[in-house]
Amino acid sequence: MSHPTLGSGDHAYEAIHDWGVLPDRIRYGNVHAVQVDRQGLIYVHHTVHATSESDHAVVVFDPDGQCVTSWGSQFAAGAHGMQLVRQGGEEFLYFSDIRRSIVQKTDLAGNVLLTLGYPRESPAYAAEDGREPVWKPTNLAVASNGDIYIGDGYGSSYVVQYDAEGRHKNTFGGGKTAEPGSLNVPHGMAIDARSGTEEVLVADRSNHRLQWFSLDGKPLRTLSGDIDLPCHFGMAPDGTLLIPDLAARVTLLDRDNRLITHLGQGAPDYRERRLKSREHFLPGEFVCPHGACFDHDGNIFVAEWVEIGRLTFLKKVA
């Protein structure tokens, strides 16, 4: 079976849609995130379709696309952000649950190690007139010192910083304006050390831009123009930045944040198309990329926000 090729030169990829063999008991809902661990196992986070026999929201595949396990019933309906983090020689998963409005850290088998709920310690979330600001975290990043940065993307648009034990340290962003330092739907997060210093990189989605902050929350710089509704990030060892743009494409920037290419630009009606059946998904085109990551060989996995779920494998053309 032939597959369309996206991109060109050193950034050409064979687009294999609907990658991975799902067990009969599982049907994807919206596929929101994908991550790859040290062994090459692929973790897929989805909301679980209403017709799915199993309510497991995390499905784990081997590199050949065979399902090796599934778990995560607690995330069904709330599955959103998922970040794999290496700490002290071990690997952990951090989840943002938009139904329960919590963040949880687990081991790779799904055992919960830490839960962070409403940030009442933060002055930005103090109640006024008996009403608390909305808190609905969408994704996060973890610095090398263990500090956790949570983007309140569907709530009040702040980034809330905790230490590794879950103690509140700082809150920044918010405002929901386009001013530097303000955030409007901080949807995805990453720790970007390509400059030689760790910085907090935020997918400032409704502002159609990226924004960098120091680890203590000071605004550093912004980038717009080559991205369109950025959702999250992946990073290659050579510094290539991978951005799933919700507006129907995947963007690659070089280590100096210059545009390399856009992959799989889809149709303008992507928001309507995401609710439709498979025949409305065109080969070689994306609908609503929401999460993406590189594997160890430079290939790319793309998770899409479509009602019937889709995971695409972009196989690097040698």
C-alpha positions as CSV (number, residue, x, y, z in Angstrom):
1,M,0.0,0.0,0.0
2,S,1.4,3.4,-1.0
3,H,1.3,6.4,1.3
4,P,1.6,10.1,0.5
5,T,4.9,11.8,1.1
6,L,4.9,15.1,3.0
7,G,7.8,17.6,3.0
8,S,11.0,17.3,1.0
9,G,14.7,16.8,1.3
10,D,15.9,16.1,4.8
11,H,12.4,16.7,6.0
12,A,10.4,14.3,3.8
13,Y,8.0,11.8,5.6
14,E,5.8,9.0,4.5
15,A,2.3,9.7,6.1
16,I,0.8,6.5,7.5
17,H,-2.6,7.4,8.9
18,D,-4.3,5.3,11.6
19,W,-1.1,3.8,12.7
20,G,-1.2,1.0,15.3
21,V,-3.5,-2.0,15.8
22,L,-6.1,-1.1,18.4
23,P,-7.6,-4.0,20.4
24,D,-11.2,-4.7,19.5
25,R,-12.3,-3.6,23.0
26,I,-11.0,0.0,22.5
27,R,-12.2,2.7,20.2
28,Y,-10.5,6.0,20.2
29,G,-12.2,9.2,21.2
30,N,-10.2,12.4,20.6
31,V,-6.6,11.5,20.5
32,H,-5.0,14.3,22.4
33,A,-1.4,13.3,23.1
34,V,1.4,10.9,22.2
35,Q,4.8,10.2,23.8
36,V,7.6,7.8,23.3
37,D,9.6,6.3,26.2
38,R,13.3,5.2,26.4
39,Q,12.5,1.7,25.2
40,G,10.6,3.0,22.1
41,L,7.1,2.2,23.5
42,I,4.5,4.6,22.3
43,Y,1.9,6.0,24.7
44,V,-1.4,7.4,23.3
45,H,-3.8,9.5,25.3
46,H,-7.4,9.7,24.2
47,T,-10.9,10.6,25.5
48,V,-12.5,7.1,24.8
49,H,-15.3,6.9,22.2
50,A,-18.8,6.4,23.5
51,T,-19.0,3.1,21.7
52,S,-15.7,1.7,23.2
53,E,-16.1,-1.4,25.3
54,S,-13.1,-0.5,27.4
55,D,-12.7,2.9,29.1
56,H,-8.9,2.8,29.1
57,A,-7.7,6.3,28.1
58,V,-4.0,5.3,27.7
59,V,-3.0,2.8,25.0
60,V,0.7,1.6,24.8
61,F,2.1,0.2,21.5
62,D,5.4,-1.4,20.6
63,P,7.4,0.2,17.7
64,D,5.7,-2.3,15.3
65,G,2.3,-0.9,16.2
66,Q,1.1,-3.8,18.3
67,C,-0.8,-2.9,21.5
68,V,1.1,-4.2,24.6
69,T,-1.1,-2.8,27.3
70,S,-3.8,-0.2,28.2
71,W,-4.9,1.5,31.3
72,G,-6.1,4.9,32.6
73,S,-9.9,4.6,33.2
74,Q,-9.7,7.6,35.5
75,F,-8.9,9.8,32.5
76,A,-11.8,8.8,30.3
77,A,-13.6,11.9,29.1
78,G,-11.0,14.2,30.7
79,A,-7.9,13.0,28.8
80,H,-5.9,16.0,27.4
81,G,-2.2,16.8,28.1
82,M,0.4,14.0,28.6
83,Q,4.1,14.6,29.0
84,L,6.8,11.9,29.5
85,V,9.6,13.1,31.8
86,R,12.9,11.5,32.6
87,Q,13.9,12.1,36.2
88,G,16.8,10.5,38.2
89,G,17.2,7.7,35.7
90,E,13.5,6.9,35.7
91,E,10.6,7.9,33.5
92,F,7.2,9.2,34.5
93,L,4.1,10.5,32.8
94,Y,2.3,13.7,33.8
95,F,-1.3,14.1,32.8
96,S,-3.7,17.1,32.5
97,D,-7.3,16.1,33.1
98,I,-9.8,18.7,31.9
99,R,-12.8,17.0,33.3
100,R,-11.6,16.7,36.9
101,S,-9.4,19.8,36.5
102,I,-6.3,18.1,38.0
103,V,-2.8,17.2,37.0
104,Q,-1.4,13.8,38.0
105,K,2.0,12.2,37.9
106,T,2.2,8.5,37.3
107,D,4.7,5.8,36.7
108,L,4.7,4.1,33.3
109,A,2.2,1.5,34.6
110,G,-0.3,4.2,35.6
111,N,0.2,4.2,39.4
112,V,-0.5,7.7,40.7
113,L,2.4,9.4,42.5
114,L,1.2,13.0,42.8
115,T,-2.0,14.9,42.3
116,L,-2.4,18.7,41.9
117,G,-5.8,20.3,42.1
118,Y,-7.1,23.8,42.3
119,P,-4.2,26.2,43.0
120,R,-5.6,27.9,46.1
121,E,-2.2,28.9,47.3
122,S,-1.8,31.2,44.3
123,P,-3.1,34.8,44.8
124,A,-4.3,34.8,41.2
125,Y,-6.9,32.1,42.1
126,A,-8.2,33.7,45.2
127,A,-12.0,33.9,45.3
128,E,-13.7,37.3,44.7
129,D,-17.2,37.9,45.7
130,G,-17.5,34.2,46.6
131,R,-16.4,33.0,43.1
132,E,-13.1,31.3,42.3
133,P,-11.4,31.9,38.9
134,V,-11.8,29.0,36.5
135,W,-9.0,26.4,36.6
136,K,-8.8,23.9,33.7
137,P,-5.2,22.8,33.0
138,T,-4.4,21.6,29.5
139,N,-0.8,20.7,29.6
140,L,2.5,21.1,31.4
141,A,6.3,21.0,31.4
142,V,8.8,19.9,34.0
143,A,12.2,21.6,34.4
144,S,15.4,19.7,35.2
145,N,15.2,20.7,38.9
146,G,11.7,19.1,39.1
147,D,9.7,22.2,39.0
148,I,6.3,21.7,37.3
149,Y,4.8,24.4,35.1
150,I,1.1,23.9,34.4
151,G,-0.7,25.8,31.7
152,D,-4.3,26.7,32.7
153,G,-5.3,26.8,29.0
154,Y,-9.1,26.3,29.3
155,G,-9.4,28.3,32.5
156,S,-7.8,31.6,33.5
157,S,-4.7,31.5,31.1
158,Y,-2.1,31.6,33.8
159,V,1.0,29.3,34.1
160,V,1.2,28.0,37.7
161,Q,4.6,26.8,38.9
162,Y,5.1,24.1,41.6
163,D,8.2,22.5,43.0
164,A,8.8,18.7,42.6
165,E,6.8,18.0,45.7
166,G,3.8,20.0,44.6
167,R,4.3,23.1,46.6
168,H,3.2,26.4,44.9
169,K,6.1,28.6,43.9
170,N,4.8,31.2,41.3
171,T,2.1,32.2,38.9
172,F,2.5,34.2,35.8
173,G,0.8,35.0,32.5
174,G,-2.9,35.4,32.5
175,G,-4.6,38.5,31.2
176,K,-5.9,37.0,28.0
177,T,-4.5,39.9,25.9
178,A,-1.8,40.0,23.2
179,E,0.6,42.1,25.3
180,P,4.0,40.6,25.9
181,G,3.9,38.4,29.1
182,S,0.1,38.0,28.8
183,L,-1.3,34.6,27.7
184,N,-4.5,33.7,26.0
185,V,-5.0,29.9,26.1
186,P,-1.5,28.6,27.2
187,H,-2.4,25.3,25.7
188,G,1.0,23.5,25.5
189,M,4.3,23.8,27.4
190,A,7.9,22.8,27.0
191,I,11.2,23.4,28.7
192,D,13.5,24.8,26.0
193,A,17.2,24.6,26.6
194,R,18.4,25.2,23.1
195,S,19.8,28.7,24.0
196,G,22.0,27.0,26.7
197,T,19.6,28.1,29.5
198,E,16.3,26.4,30.4
199,E,13.3,28.5,29.4
200,V,9.6,27.9,29.6
201,L,8.2,27.8,26.1
202,V,4.4,28.3,25.9
203,A,2.0,27.6,23.0
204,D,0.0,30.8,23.4
205,R,-2.7,29.3,21.2
206,S,-5.4,32.0,20.9
207,N,-2.7,34.6,20.3
208,H,-1.3,32.5,17.5
209,R,2.2,32.7,18.8
210,L,4.9,31.1,20.9
211,Q,6.1,32.8,24.0
212,W,9.3,32.2,26.1
213,F,9.6,32.9,29.8
214,S,12.5,32.6,32.3
215,L,12.1,29.8,34.9
216,D,10.9,32.4,37.3
217,G,8.2,33.7,35.0
218,K,9.7,36.8,33.3
219,P,8.6,37.3,29.7
220,L,11.6,37.0,27.3
221,R,10.4,37.0,23.7
222,T,7.6,35.9,21.3
223,L,7.3,34.4,17.9
224,S,4.4,34.6,15.5
225,G,3.7,34.4,11.8
226,D,4.8,30.8,11.1
227,I,2.4,29.1,13.5
228,D,-1.4,28.9,13.6
229,L,-3.1,27.8,16.8
230,P,-0.1,26.0,18.3
231,C,-1.1,23.2,20.6
232,H,2.1,21.6,22.0
233,F,5.7,20.7,21.2
234,G,8.2,18.0,20.4
235,M,11.9,18.5,20.3
236,A,14.5,16.6,18.3
237,P,18.1,16.1,19.5
238,D,19.3,18.5,16.8
239,G,17.1,21.3,18.1
240,T,14.3,20.9,15.6
241,L,11.1,22.1,17.2
242,L,7.9,20.2,16.3
243,I,4.6,22.0,16.6
244,P,1.1,20.5,16.1
245,D,-0.9,23.5,14.7
246,L,-4.6,22.9,15.4
247,A,-5.3,24.7,12.1
248,A,-4.7,21.5,10.1
249,R,-0.9,21.2,9.8
250,V,2.3,20.3,11.6
251,T,5.1,22.9,11.7
252,L,8.9,22.3,11.9
253,L,11.2,25.1,13.1
254,D,15.0,24.9,13.2
255,R,17.0,25.4,16.4
256,D,17.0,29.2,15.7
257,N,13.2,29.0,15.3
258,R,13.2,29.7,11.6
259,L,10.6,27.9,9.6
260,I,11.7,24.6,8.0
261,T,8.4,23.5,6.6
262,H,4.7,22.9,7.1
263,L,3.5,19.3,6.8
264,G,0.1,18.1,5.7
265,Q,-1.8,21.4,5.4
266,G,-5.5,20.4,5.6
267,A,-8.7,22.1,4.5
268,P,-10.0,25.4,6.0
269,D,-13.1,23.6,7.3
270,Y,-11.1,21.5,9.7
271,R,-13.3,22.3,12.7
272,E,-16.3,20.9,10.9
273,R,-14.4,18.0,9.3
274,R,-13.1,16.8,12.7
275,L,-16.7,15.7,13.6
276,K,-17.1,13.6,10.4
277,S,-16.3,10.1,9.4
278,R,-13.0,8.7,7.9
279,E,-14.0,9.3,4.3
280,H,-13.8,13.1,5.0
281,F,-10.1,12.7,6.1
282,L,-8.0,13.2,3.0
283,P,-4.7,11.2,2.6
284,G,-1.7,13.3,3.4
285,E,-3.7,16.1,5.0
286,F,-4.2,16.7,8.7
287,V,-7.5,17.7,10.3
288,C,-6.7,19.0,13.8
289,P,-3.2,18.1,15.1
290,H,-3.2,18.3,18.9
291,G,-0.1,16.5,20.1
292,A,3.1,15.3,18.4
293,C,6.5,13.9,19.2
294,F,9.6,12.5,17.6
295,D,10.7,8.9,18.1
296,H,14.3,7.8,18.5
297,D,14.9,7.5,14.7
298,G,13.6,11.0,13.8
299,N,10.1,9.8,12.8
300,I,7.1,11.7,14.0
301,F,3.8,10.7,15.7
302,V,0.9,13.1,15.3
303,A,-2.3,12.8,17.5
304,E,-5.4,14.5,16.2
305,W,-8.4,16.1,17.9
306,V,-11.0,14.4,15.8
307,E,-14.1,12.7,17.3
308,I,-13.2,9.2,16.0
309,G,-9.5,9.6,16.8
310,R,-6.5,9.4,14.6
311,L,-2.8,8.7,15.1
312,T,-0.5,9.3,12.1
313,F,3.0,8.0,11.8
314,L,5.3,10.2,9.7
315,K,8.1,7.9,8.7
316,K,11.2,9.7,7.7
317,V,12.2,9.1,4.1
318,A,15.9,8.0,4.0
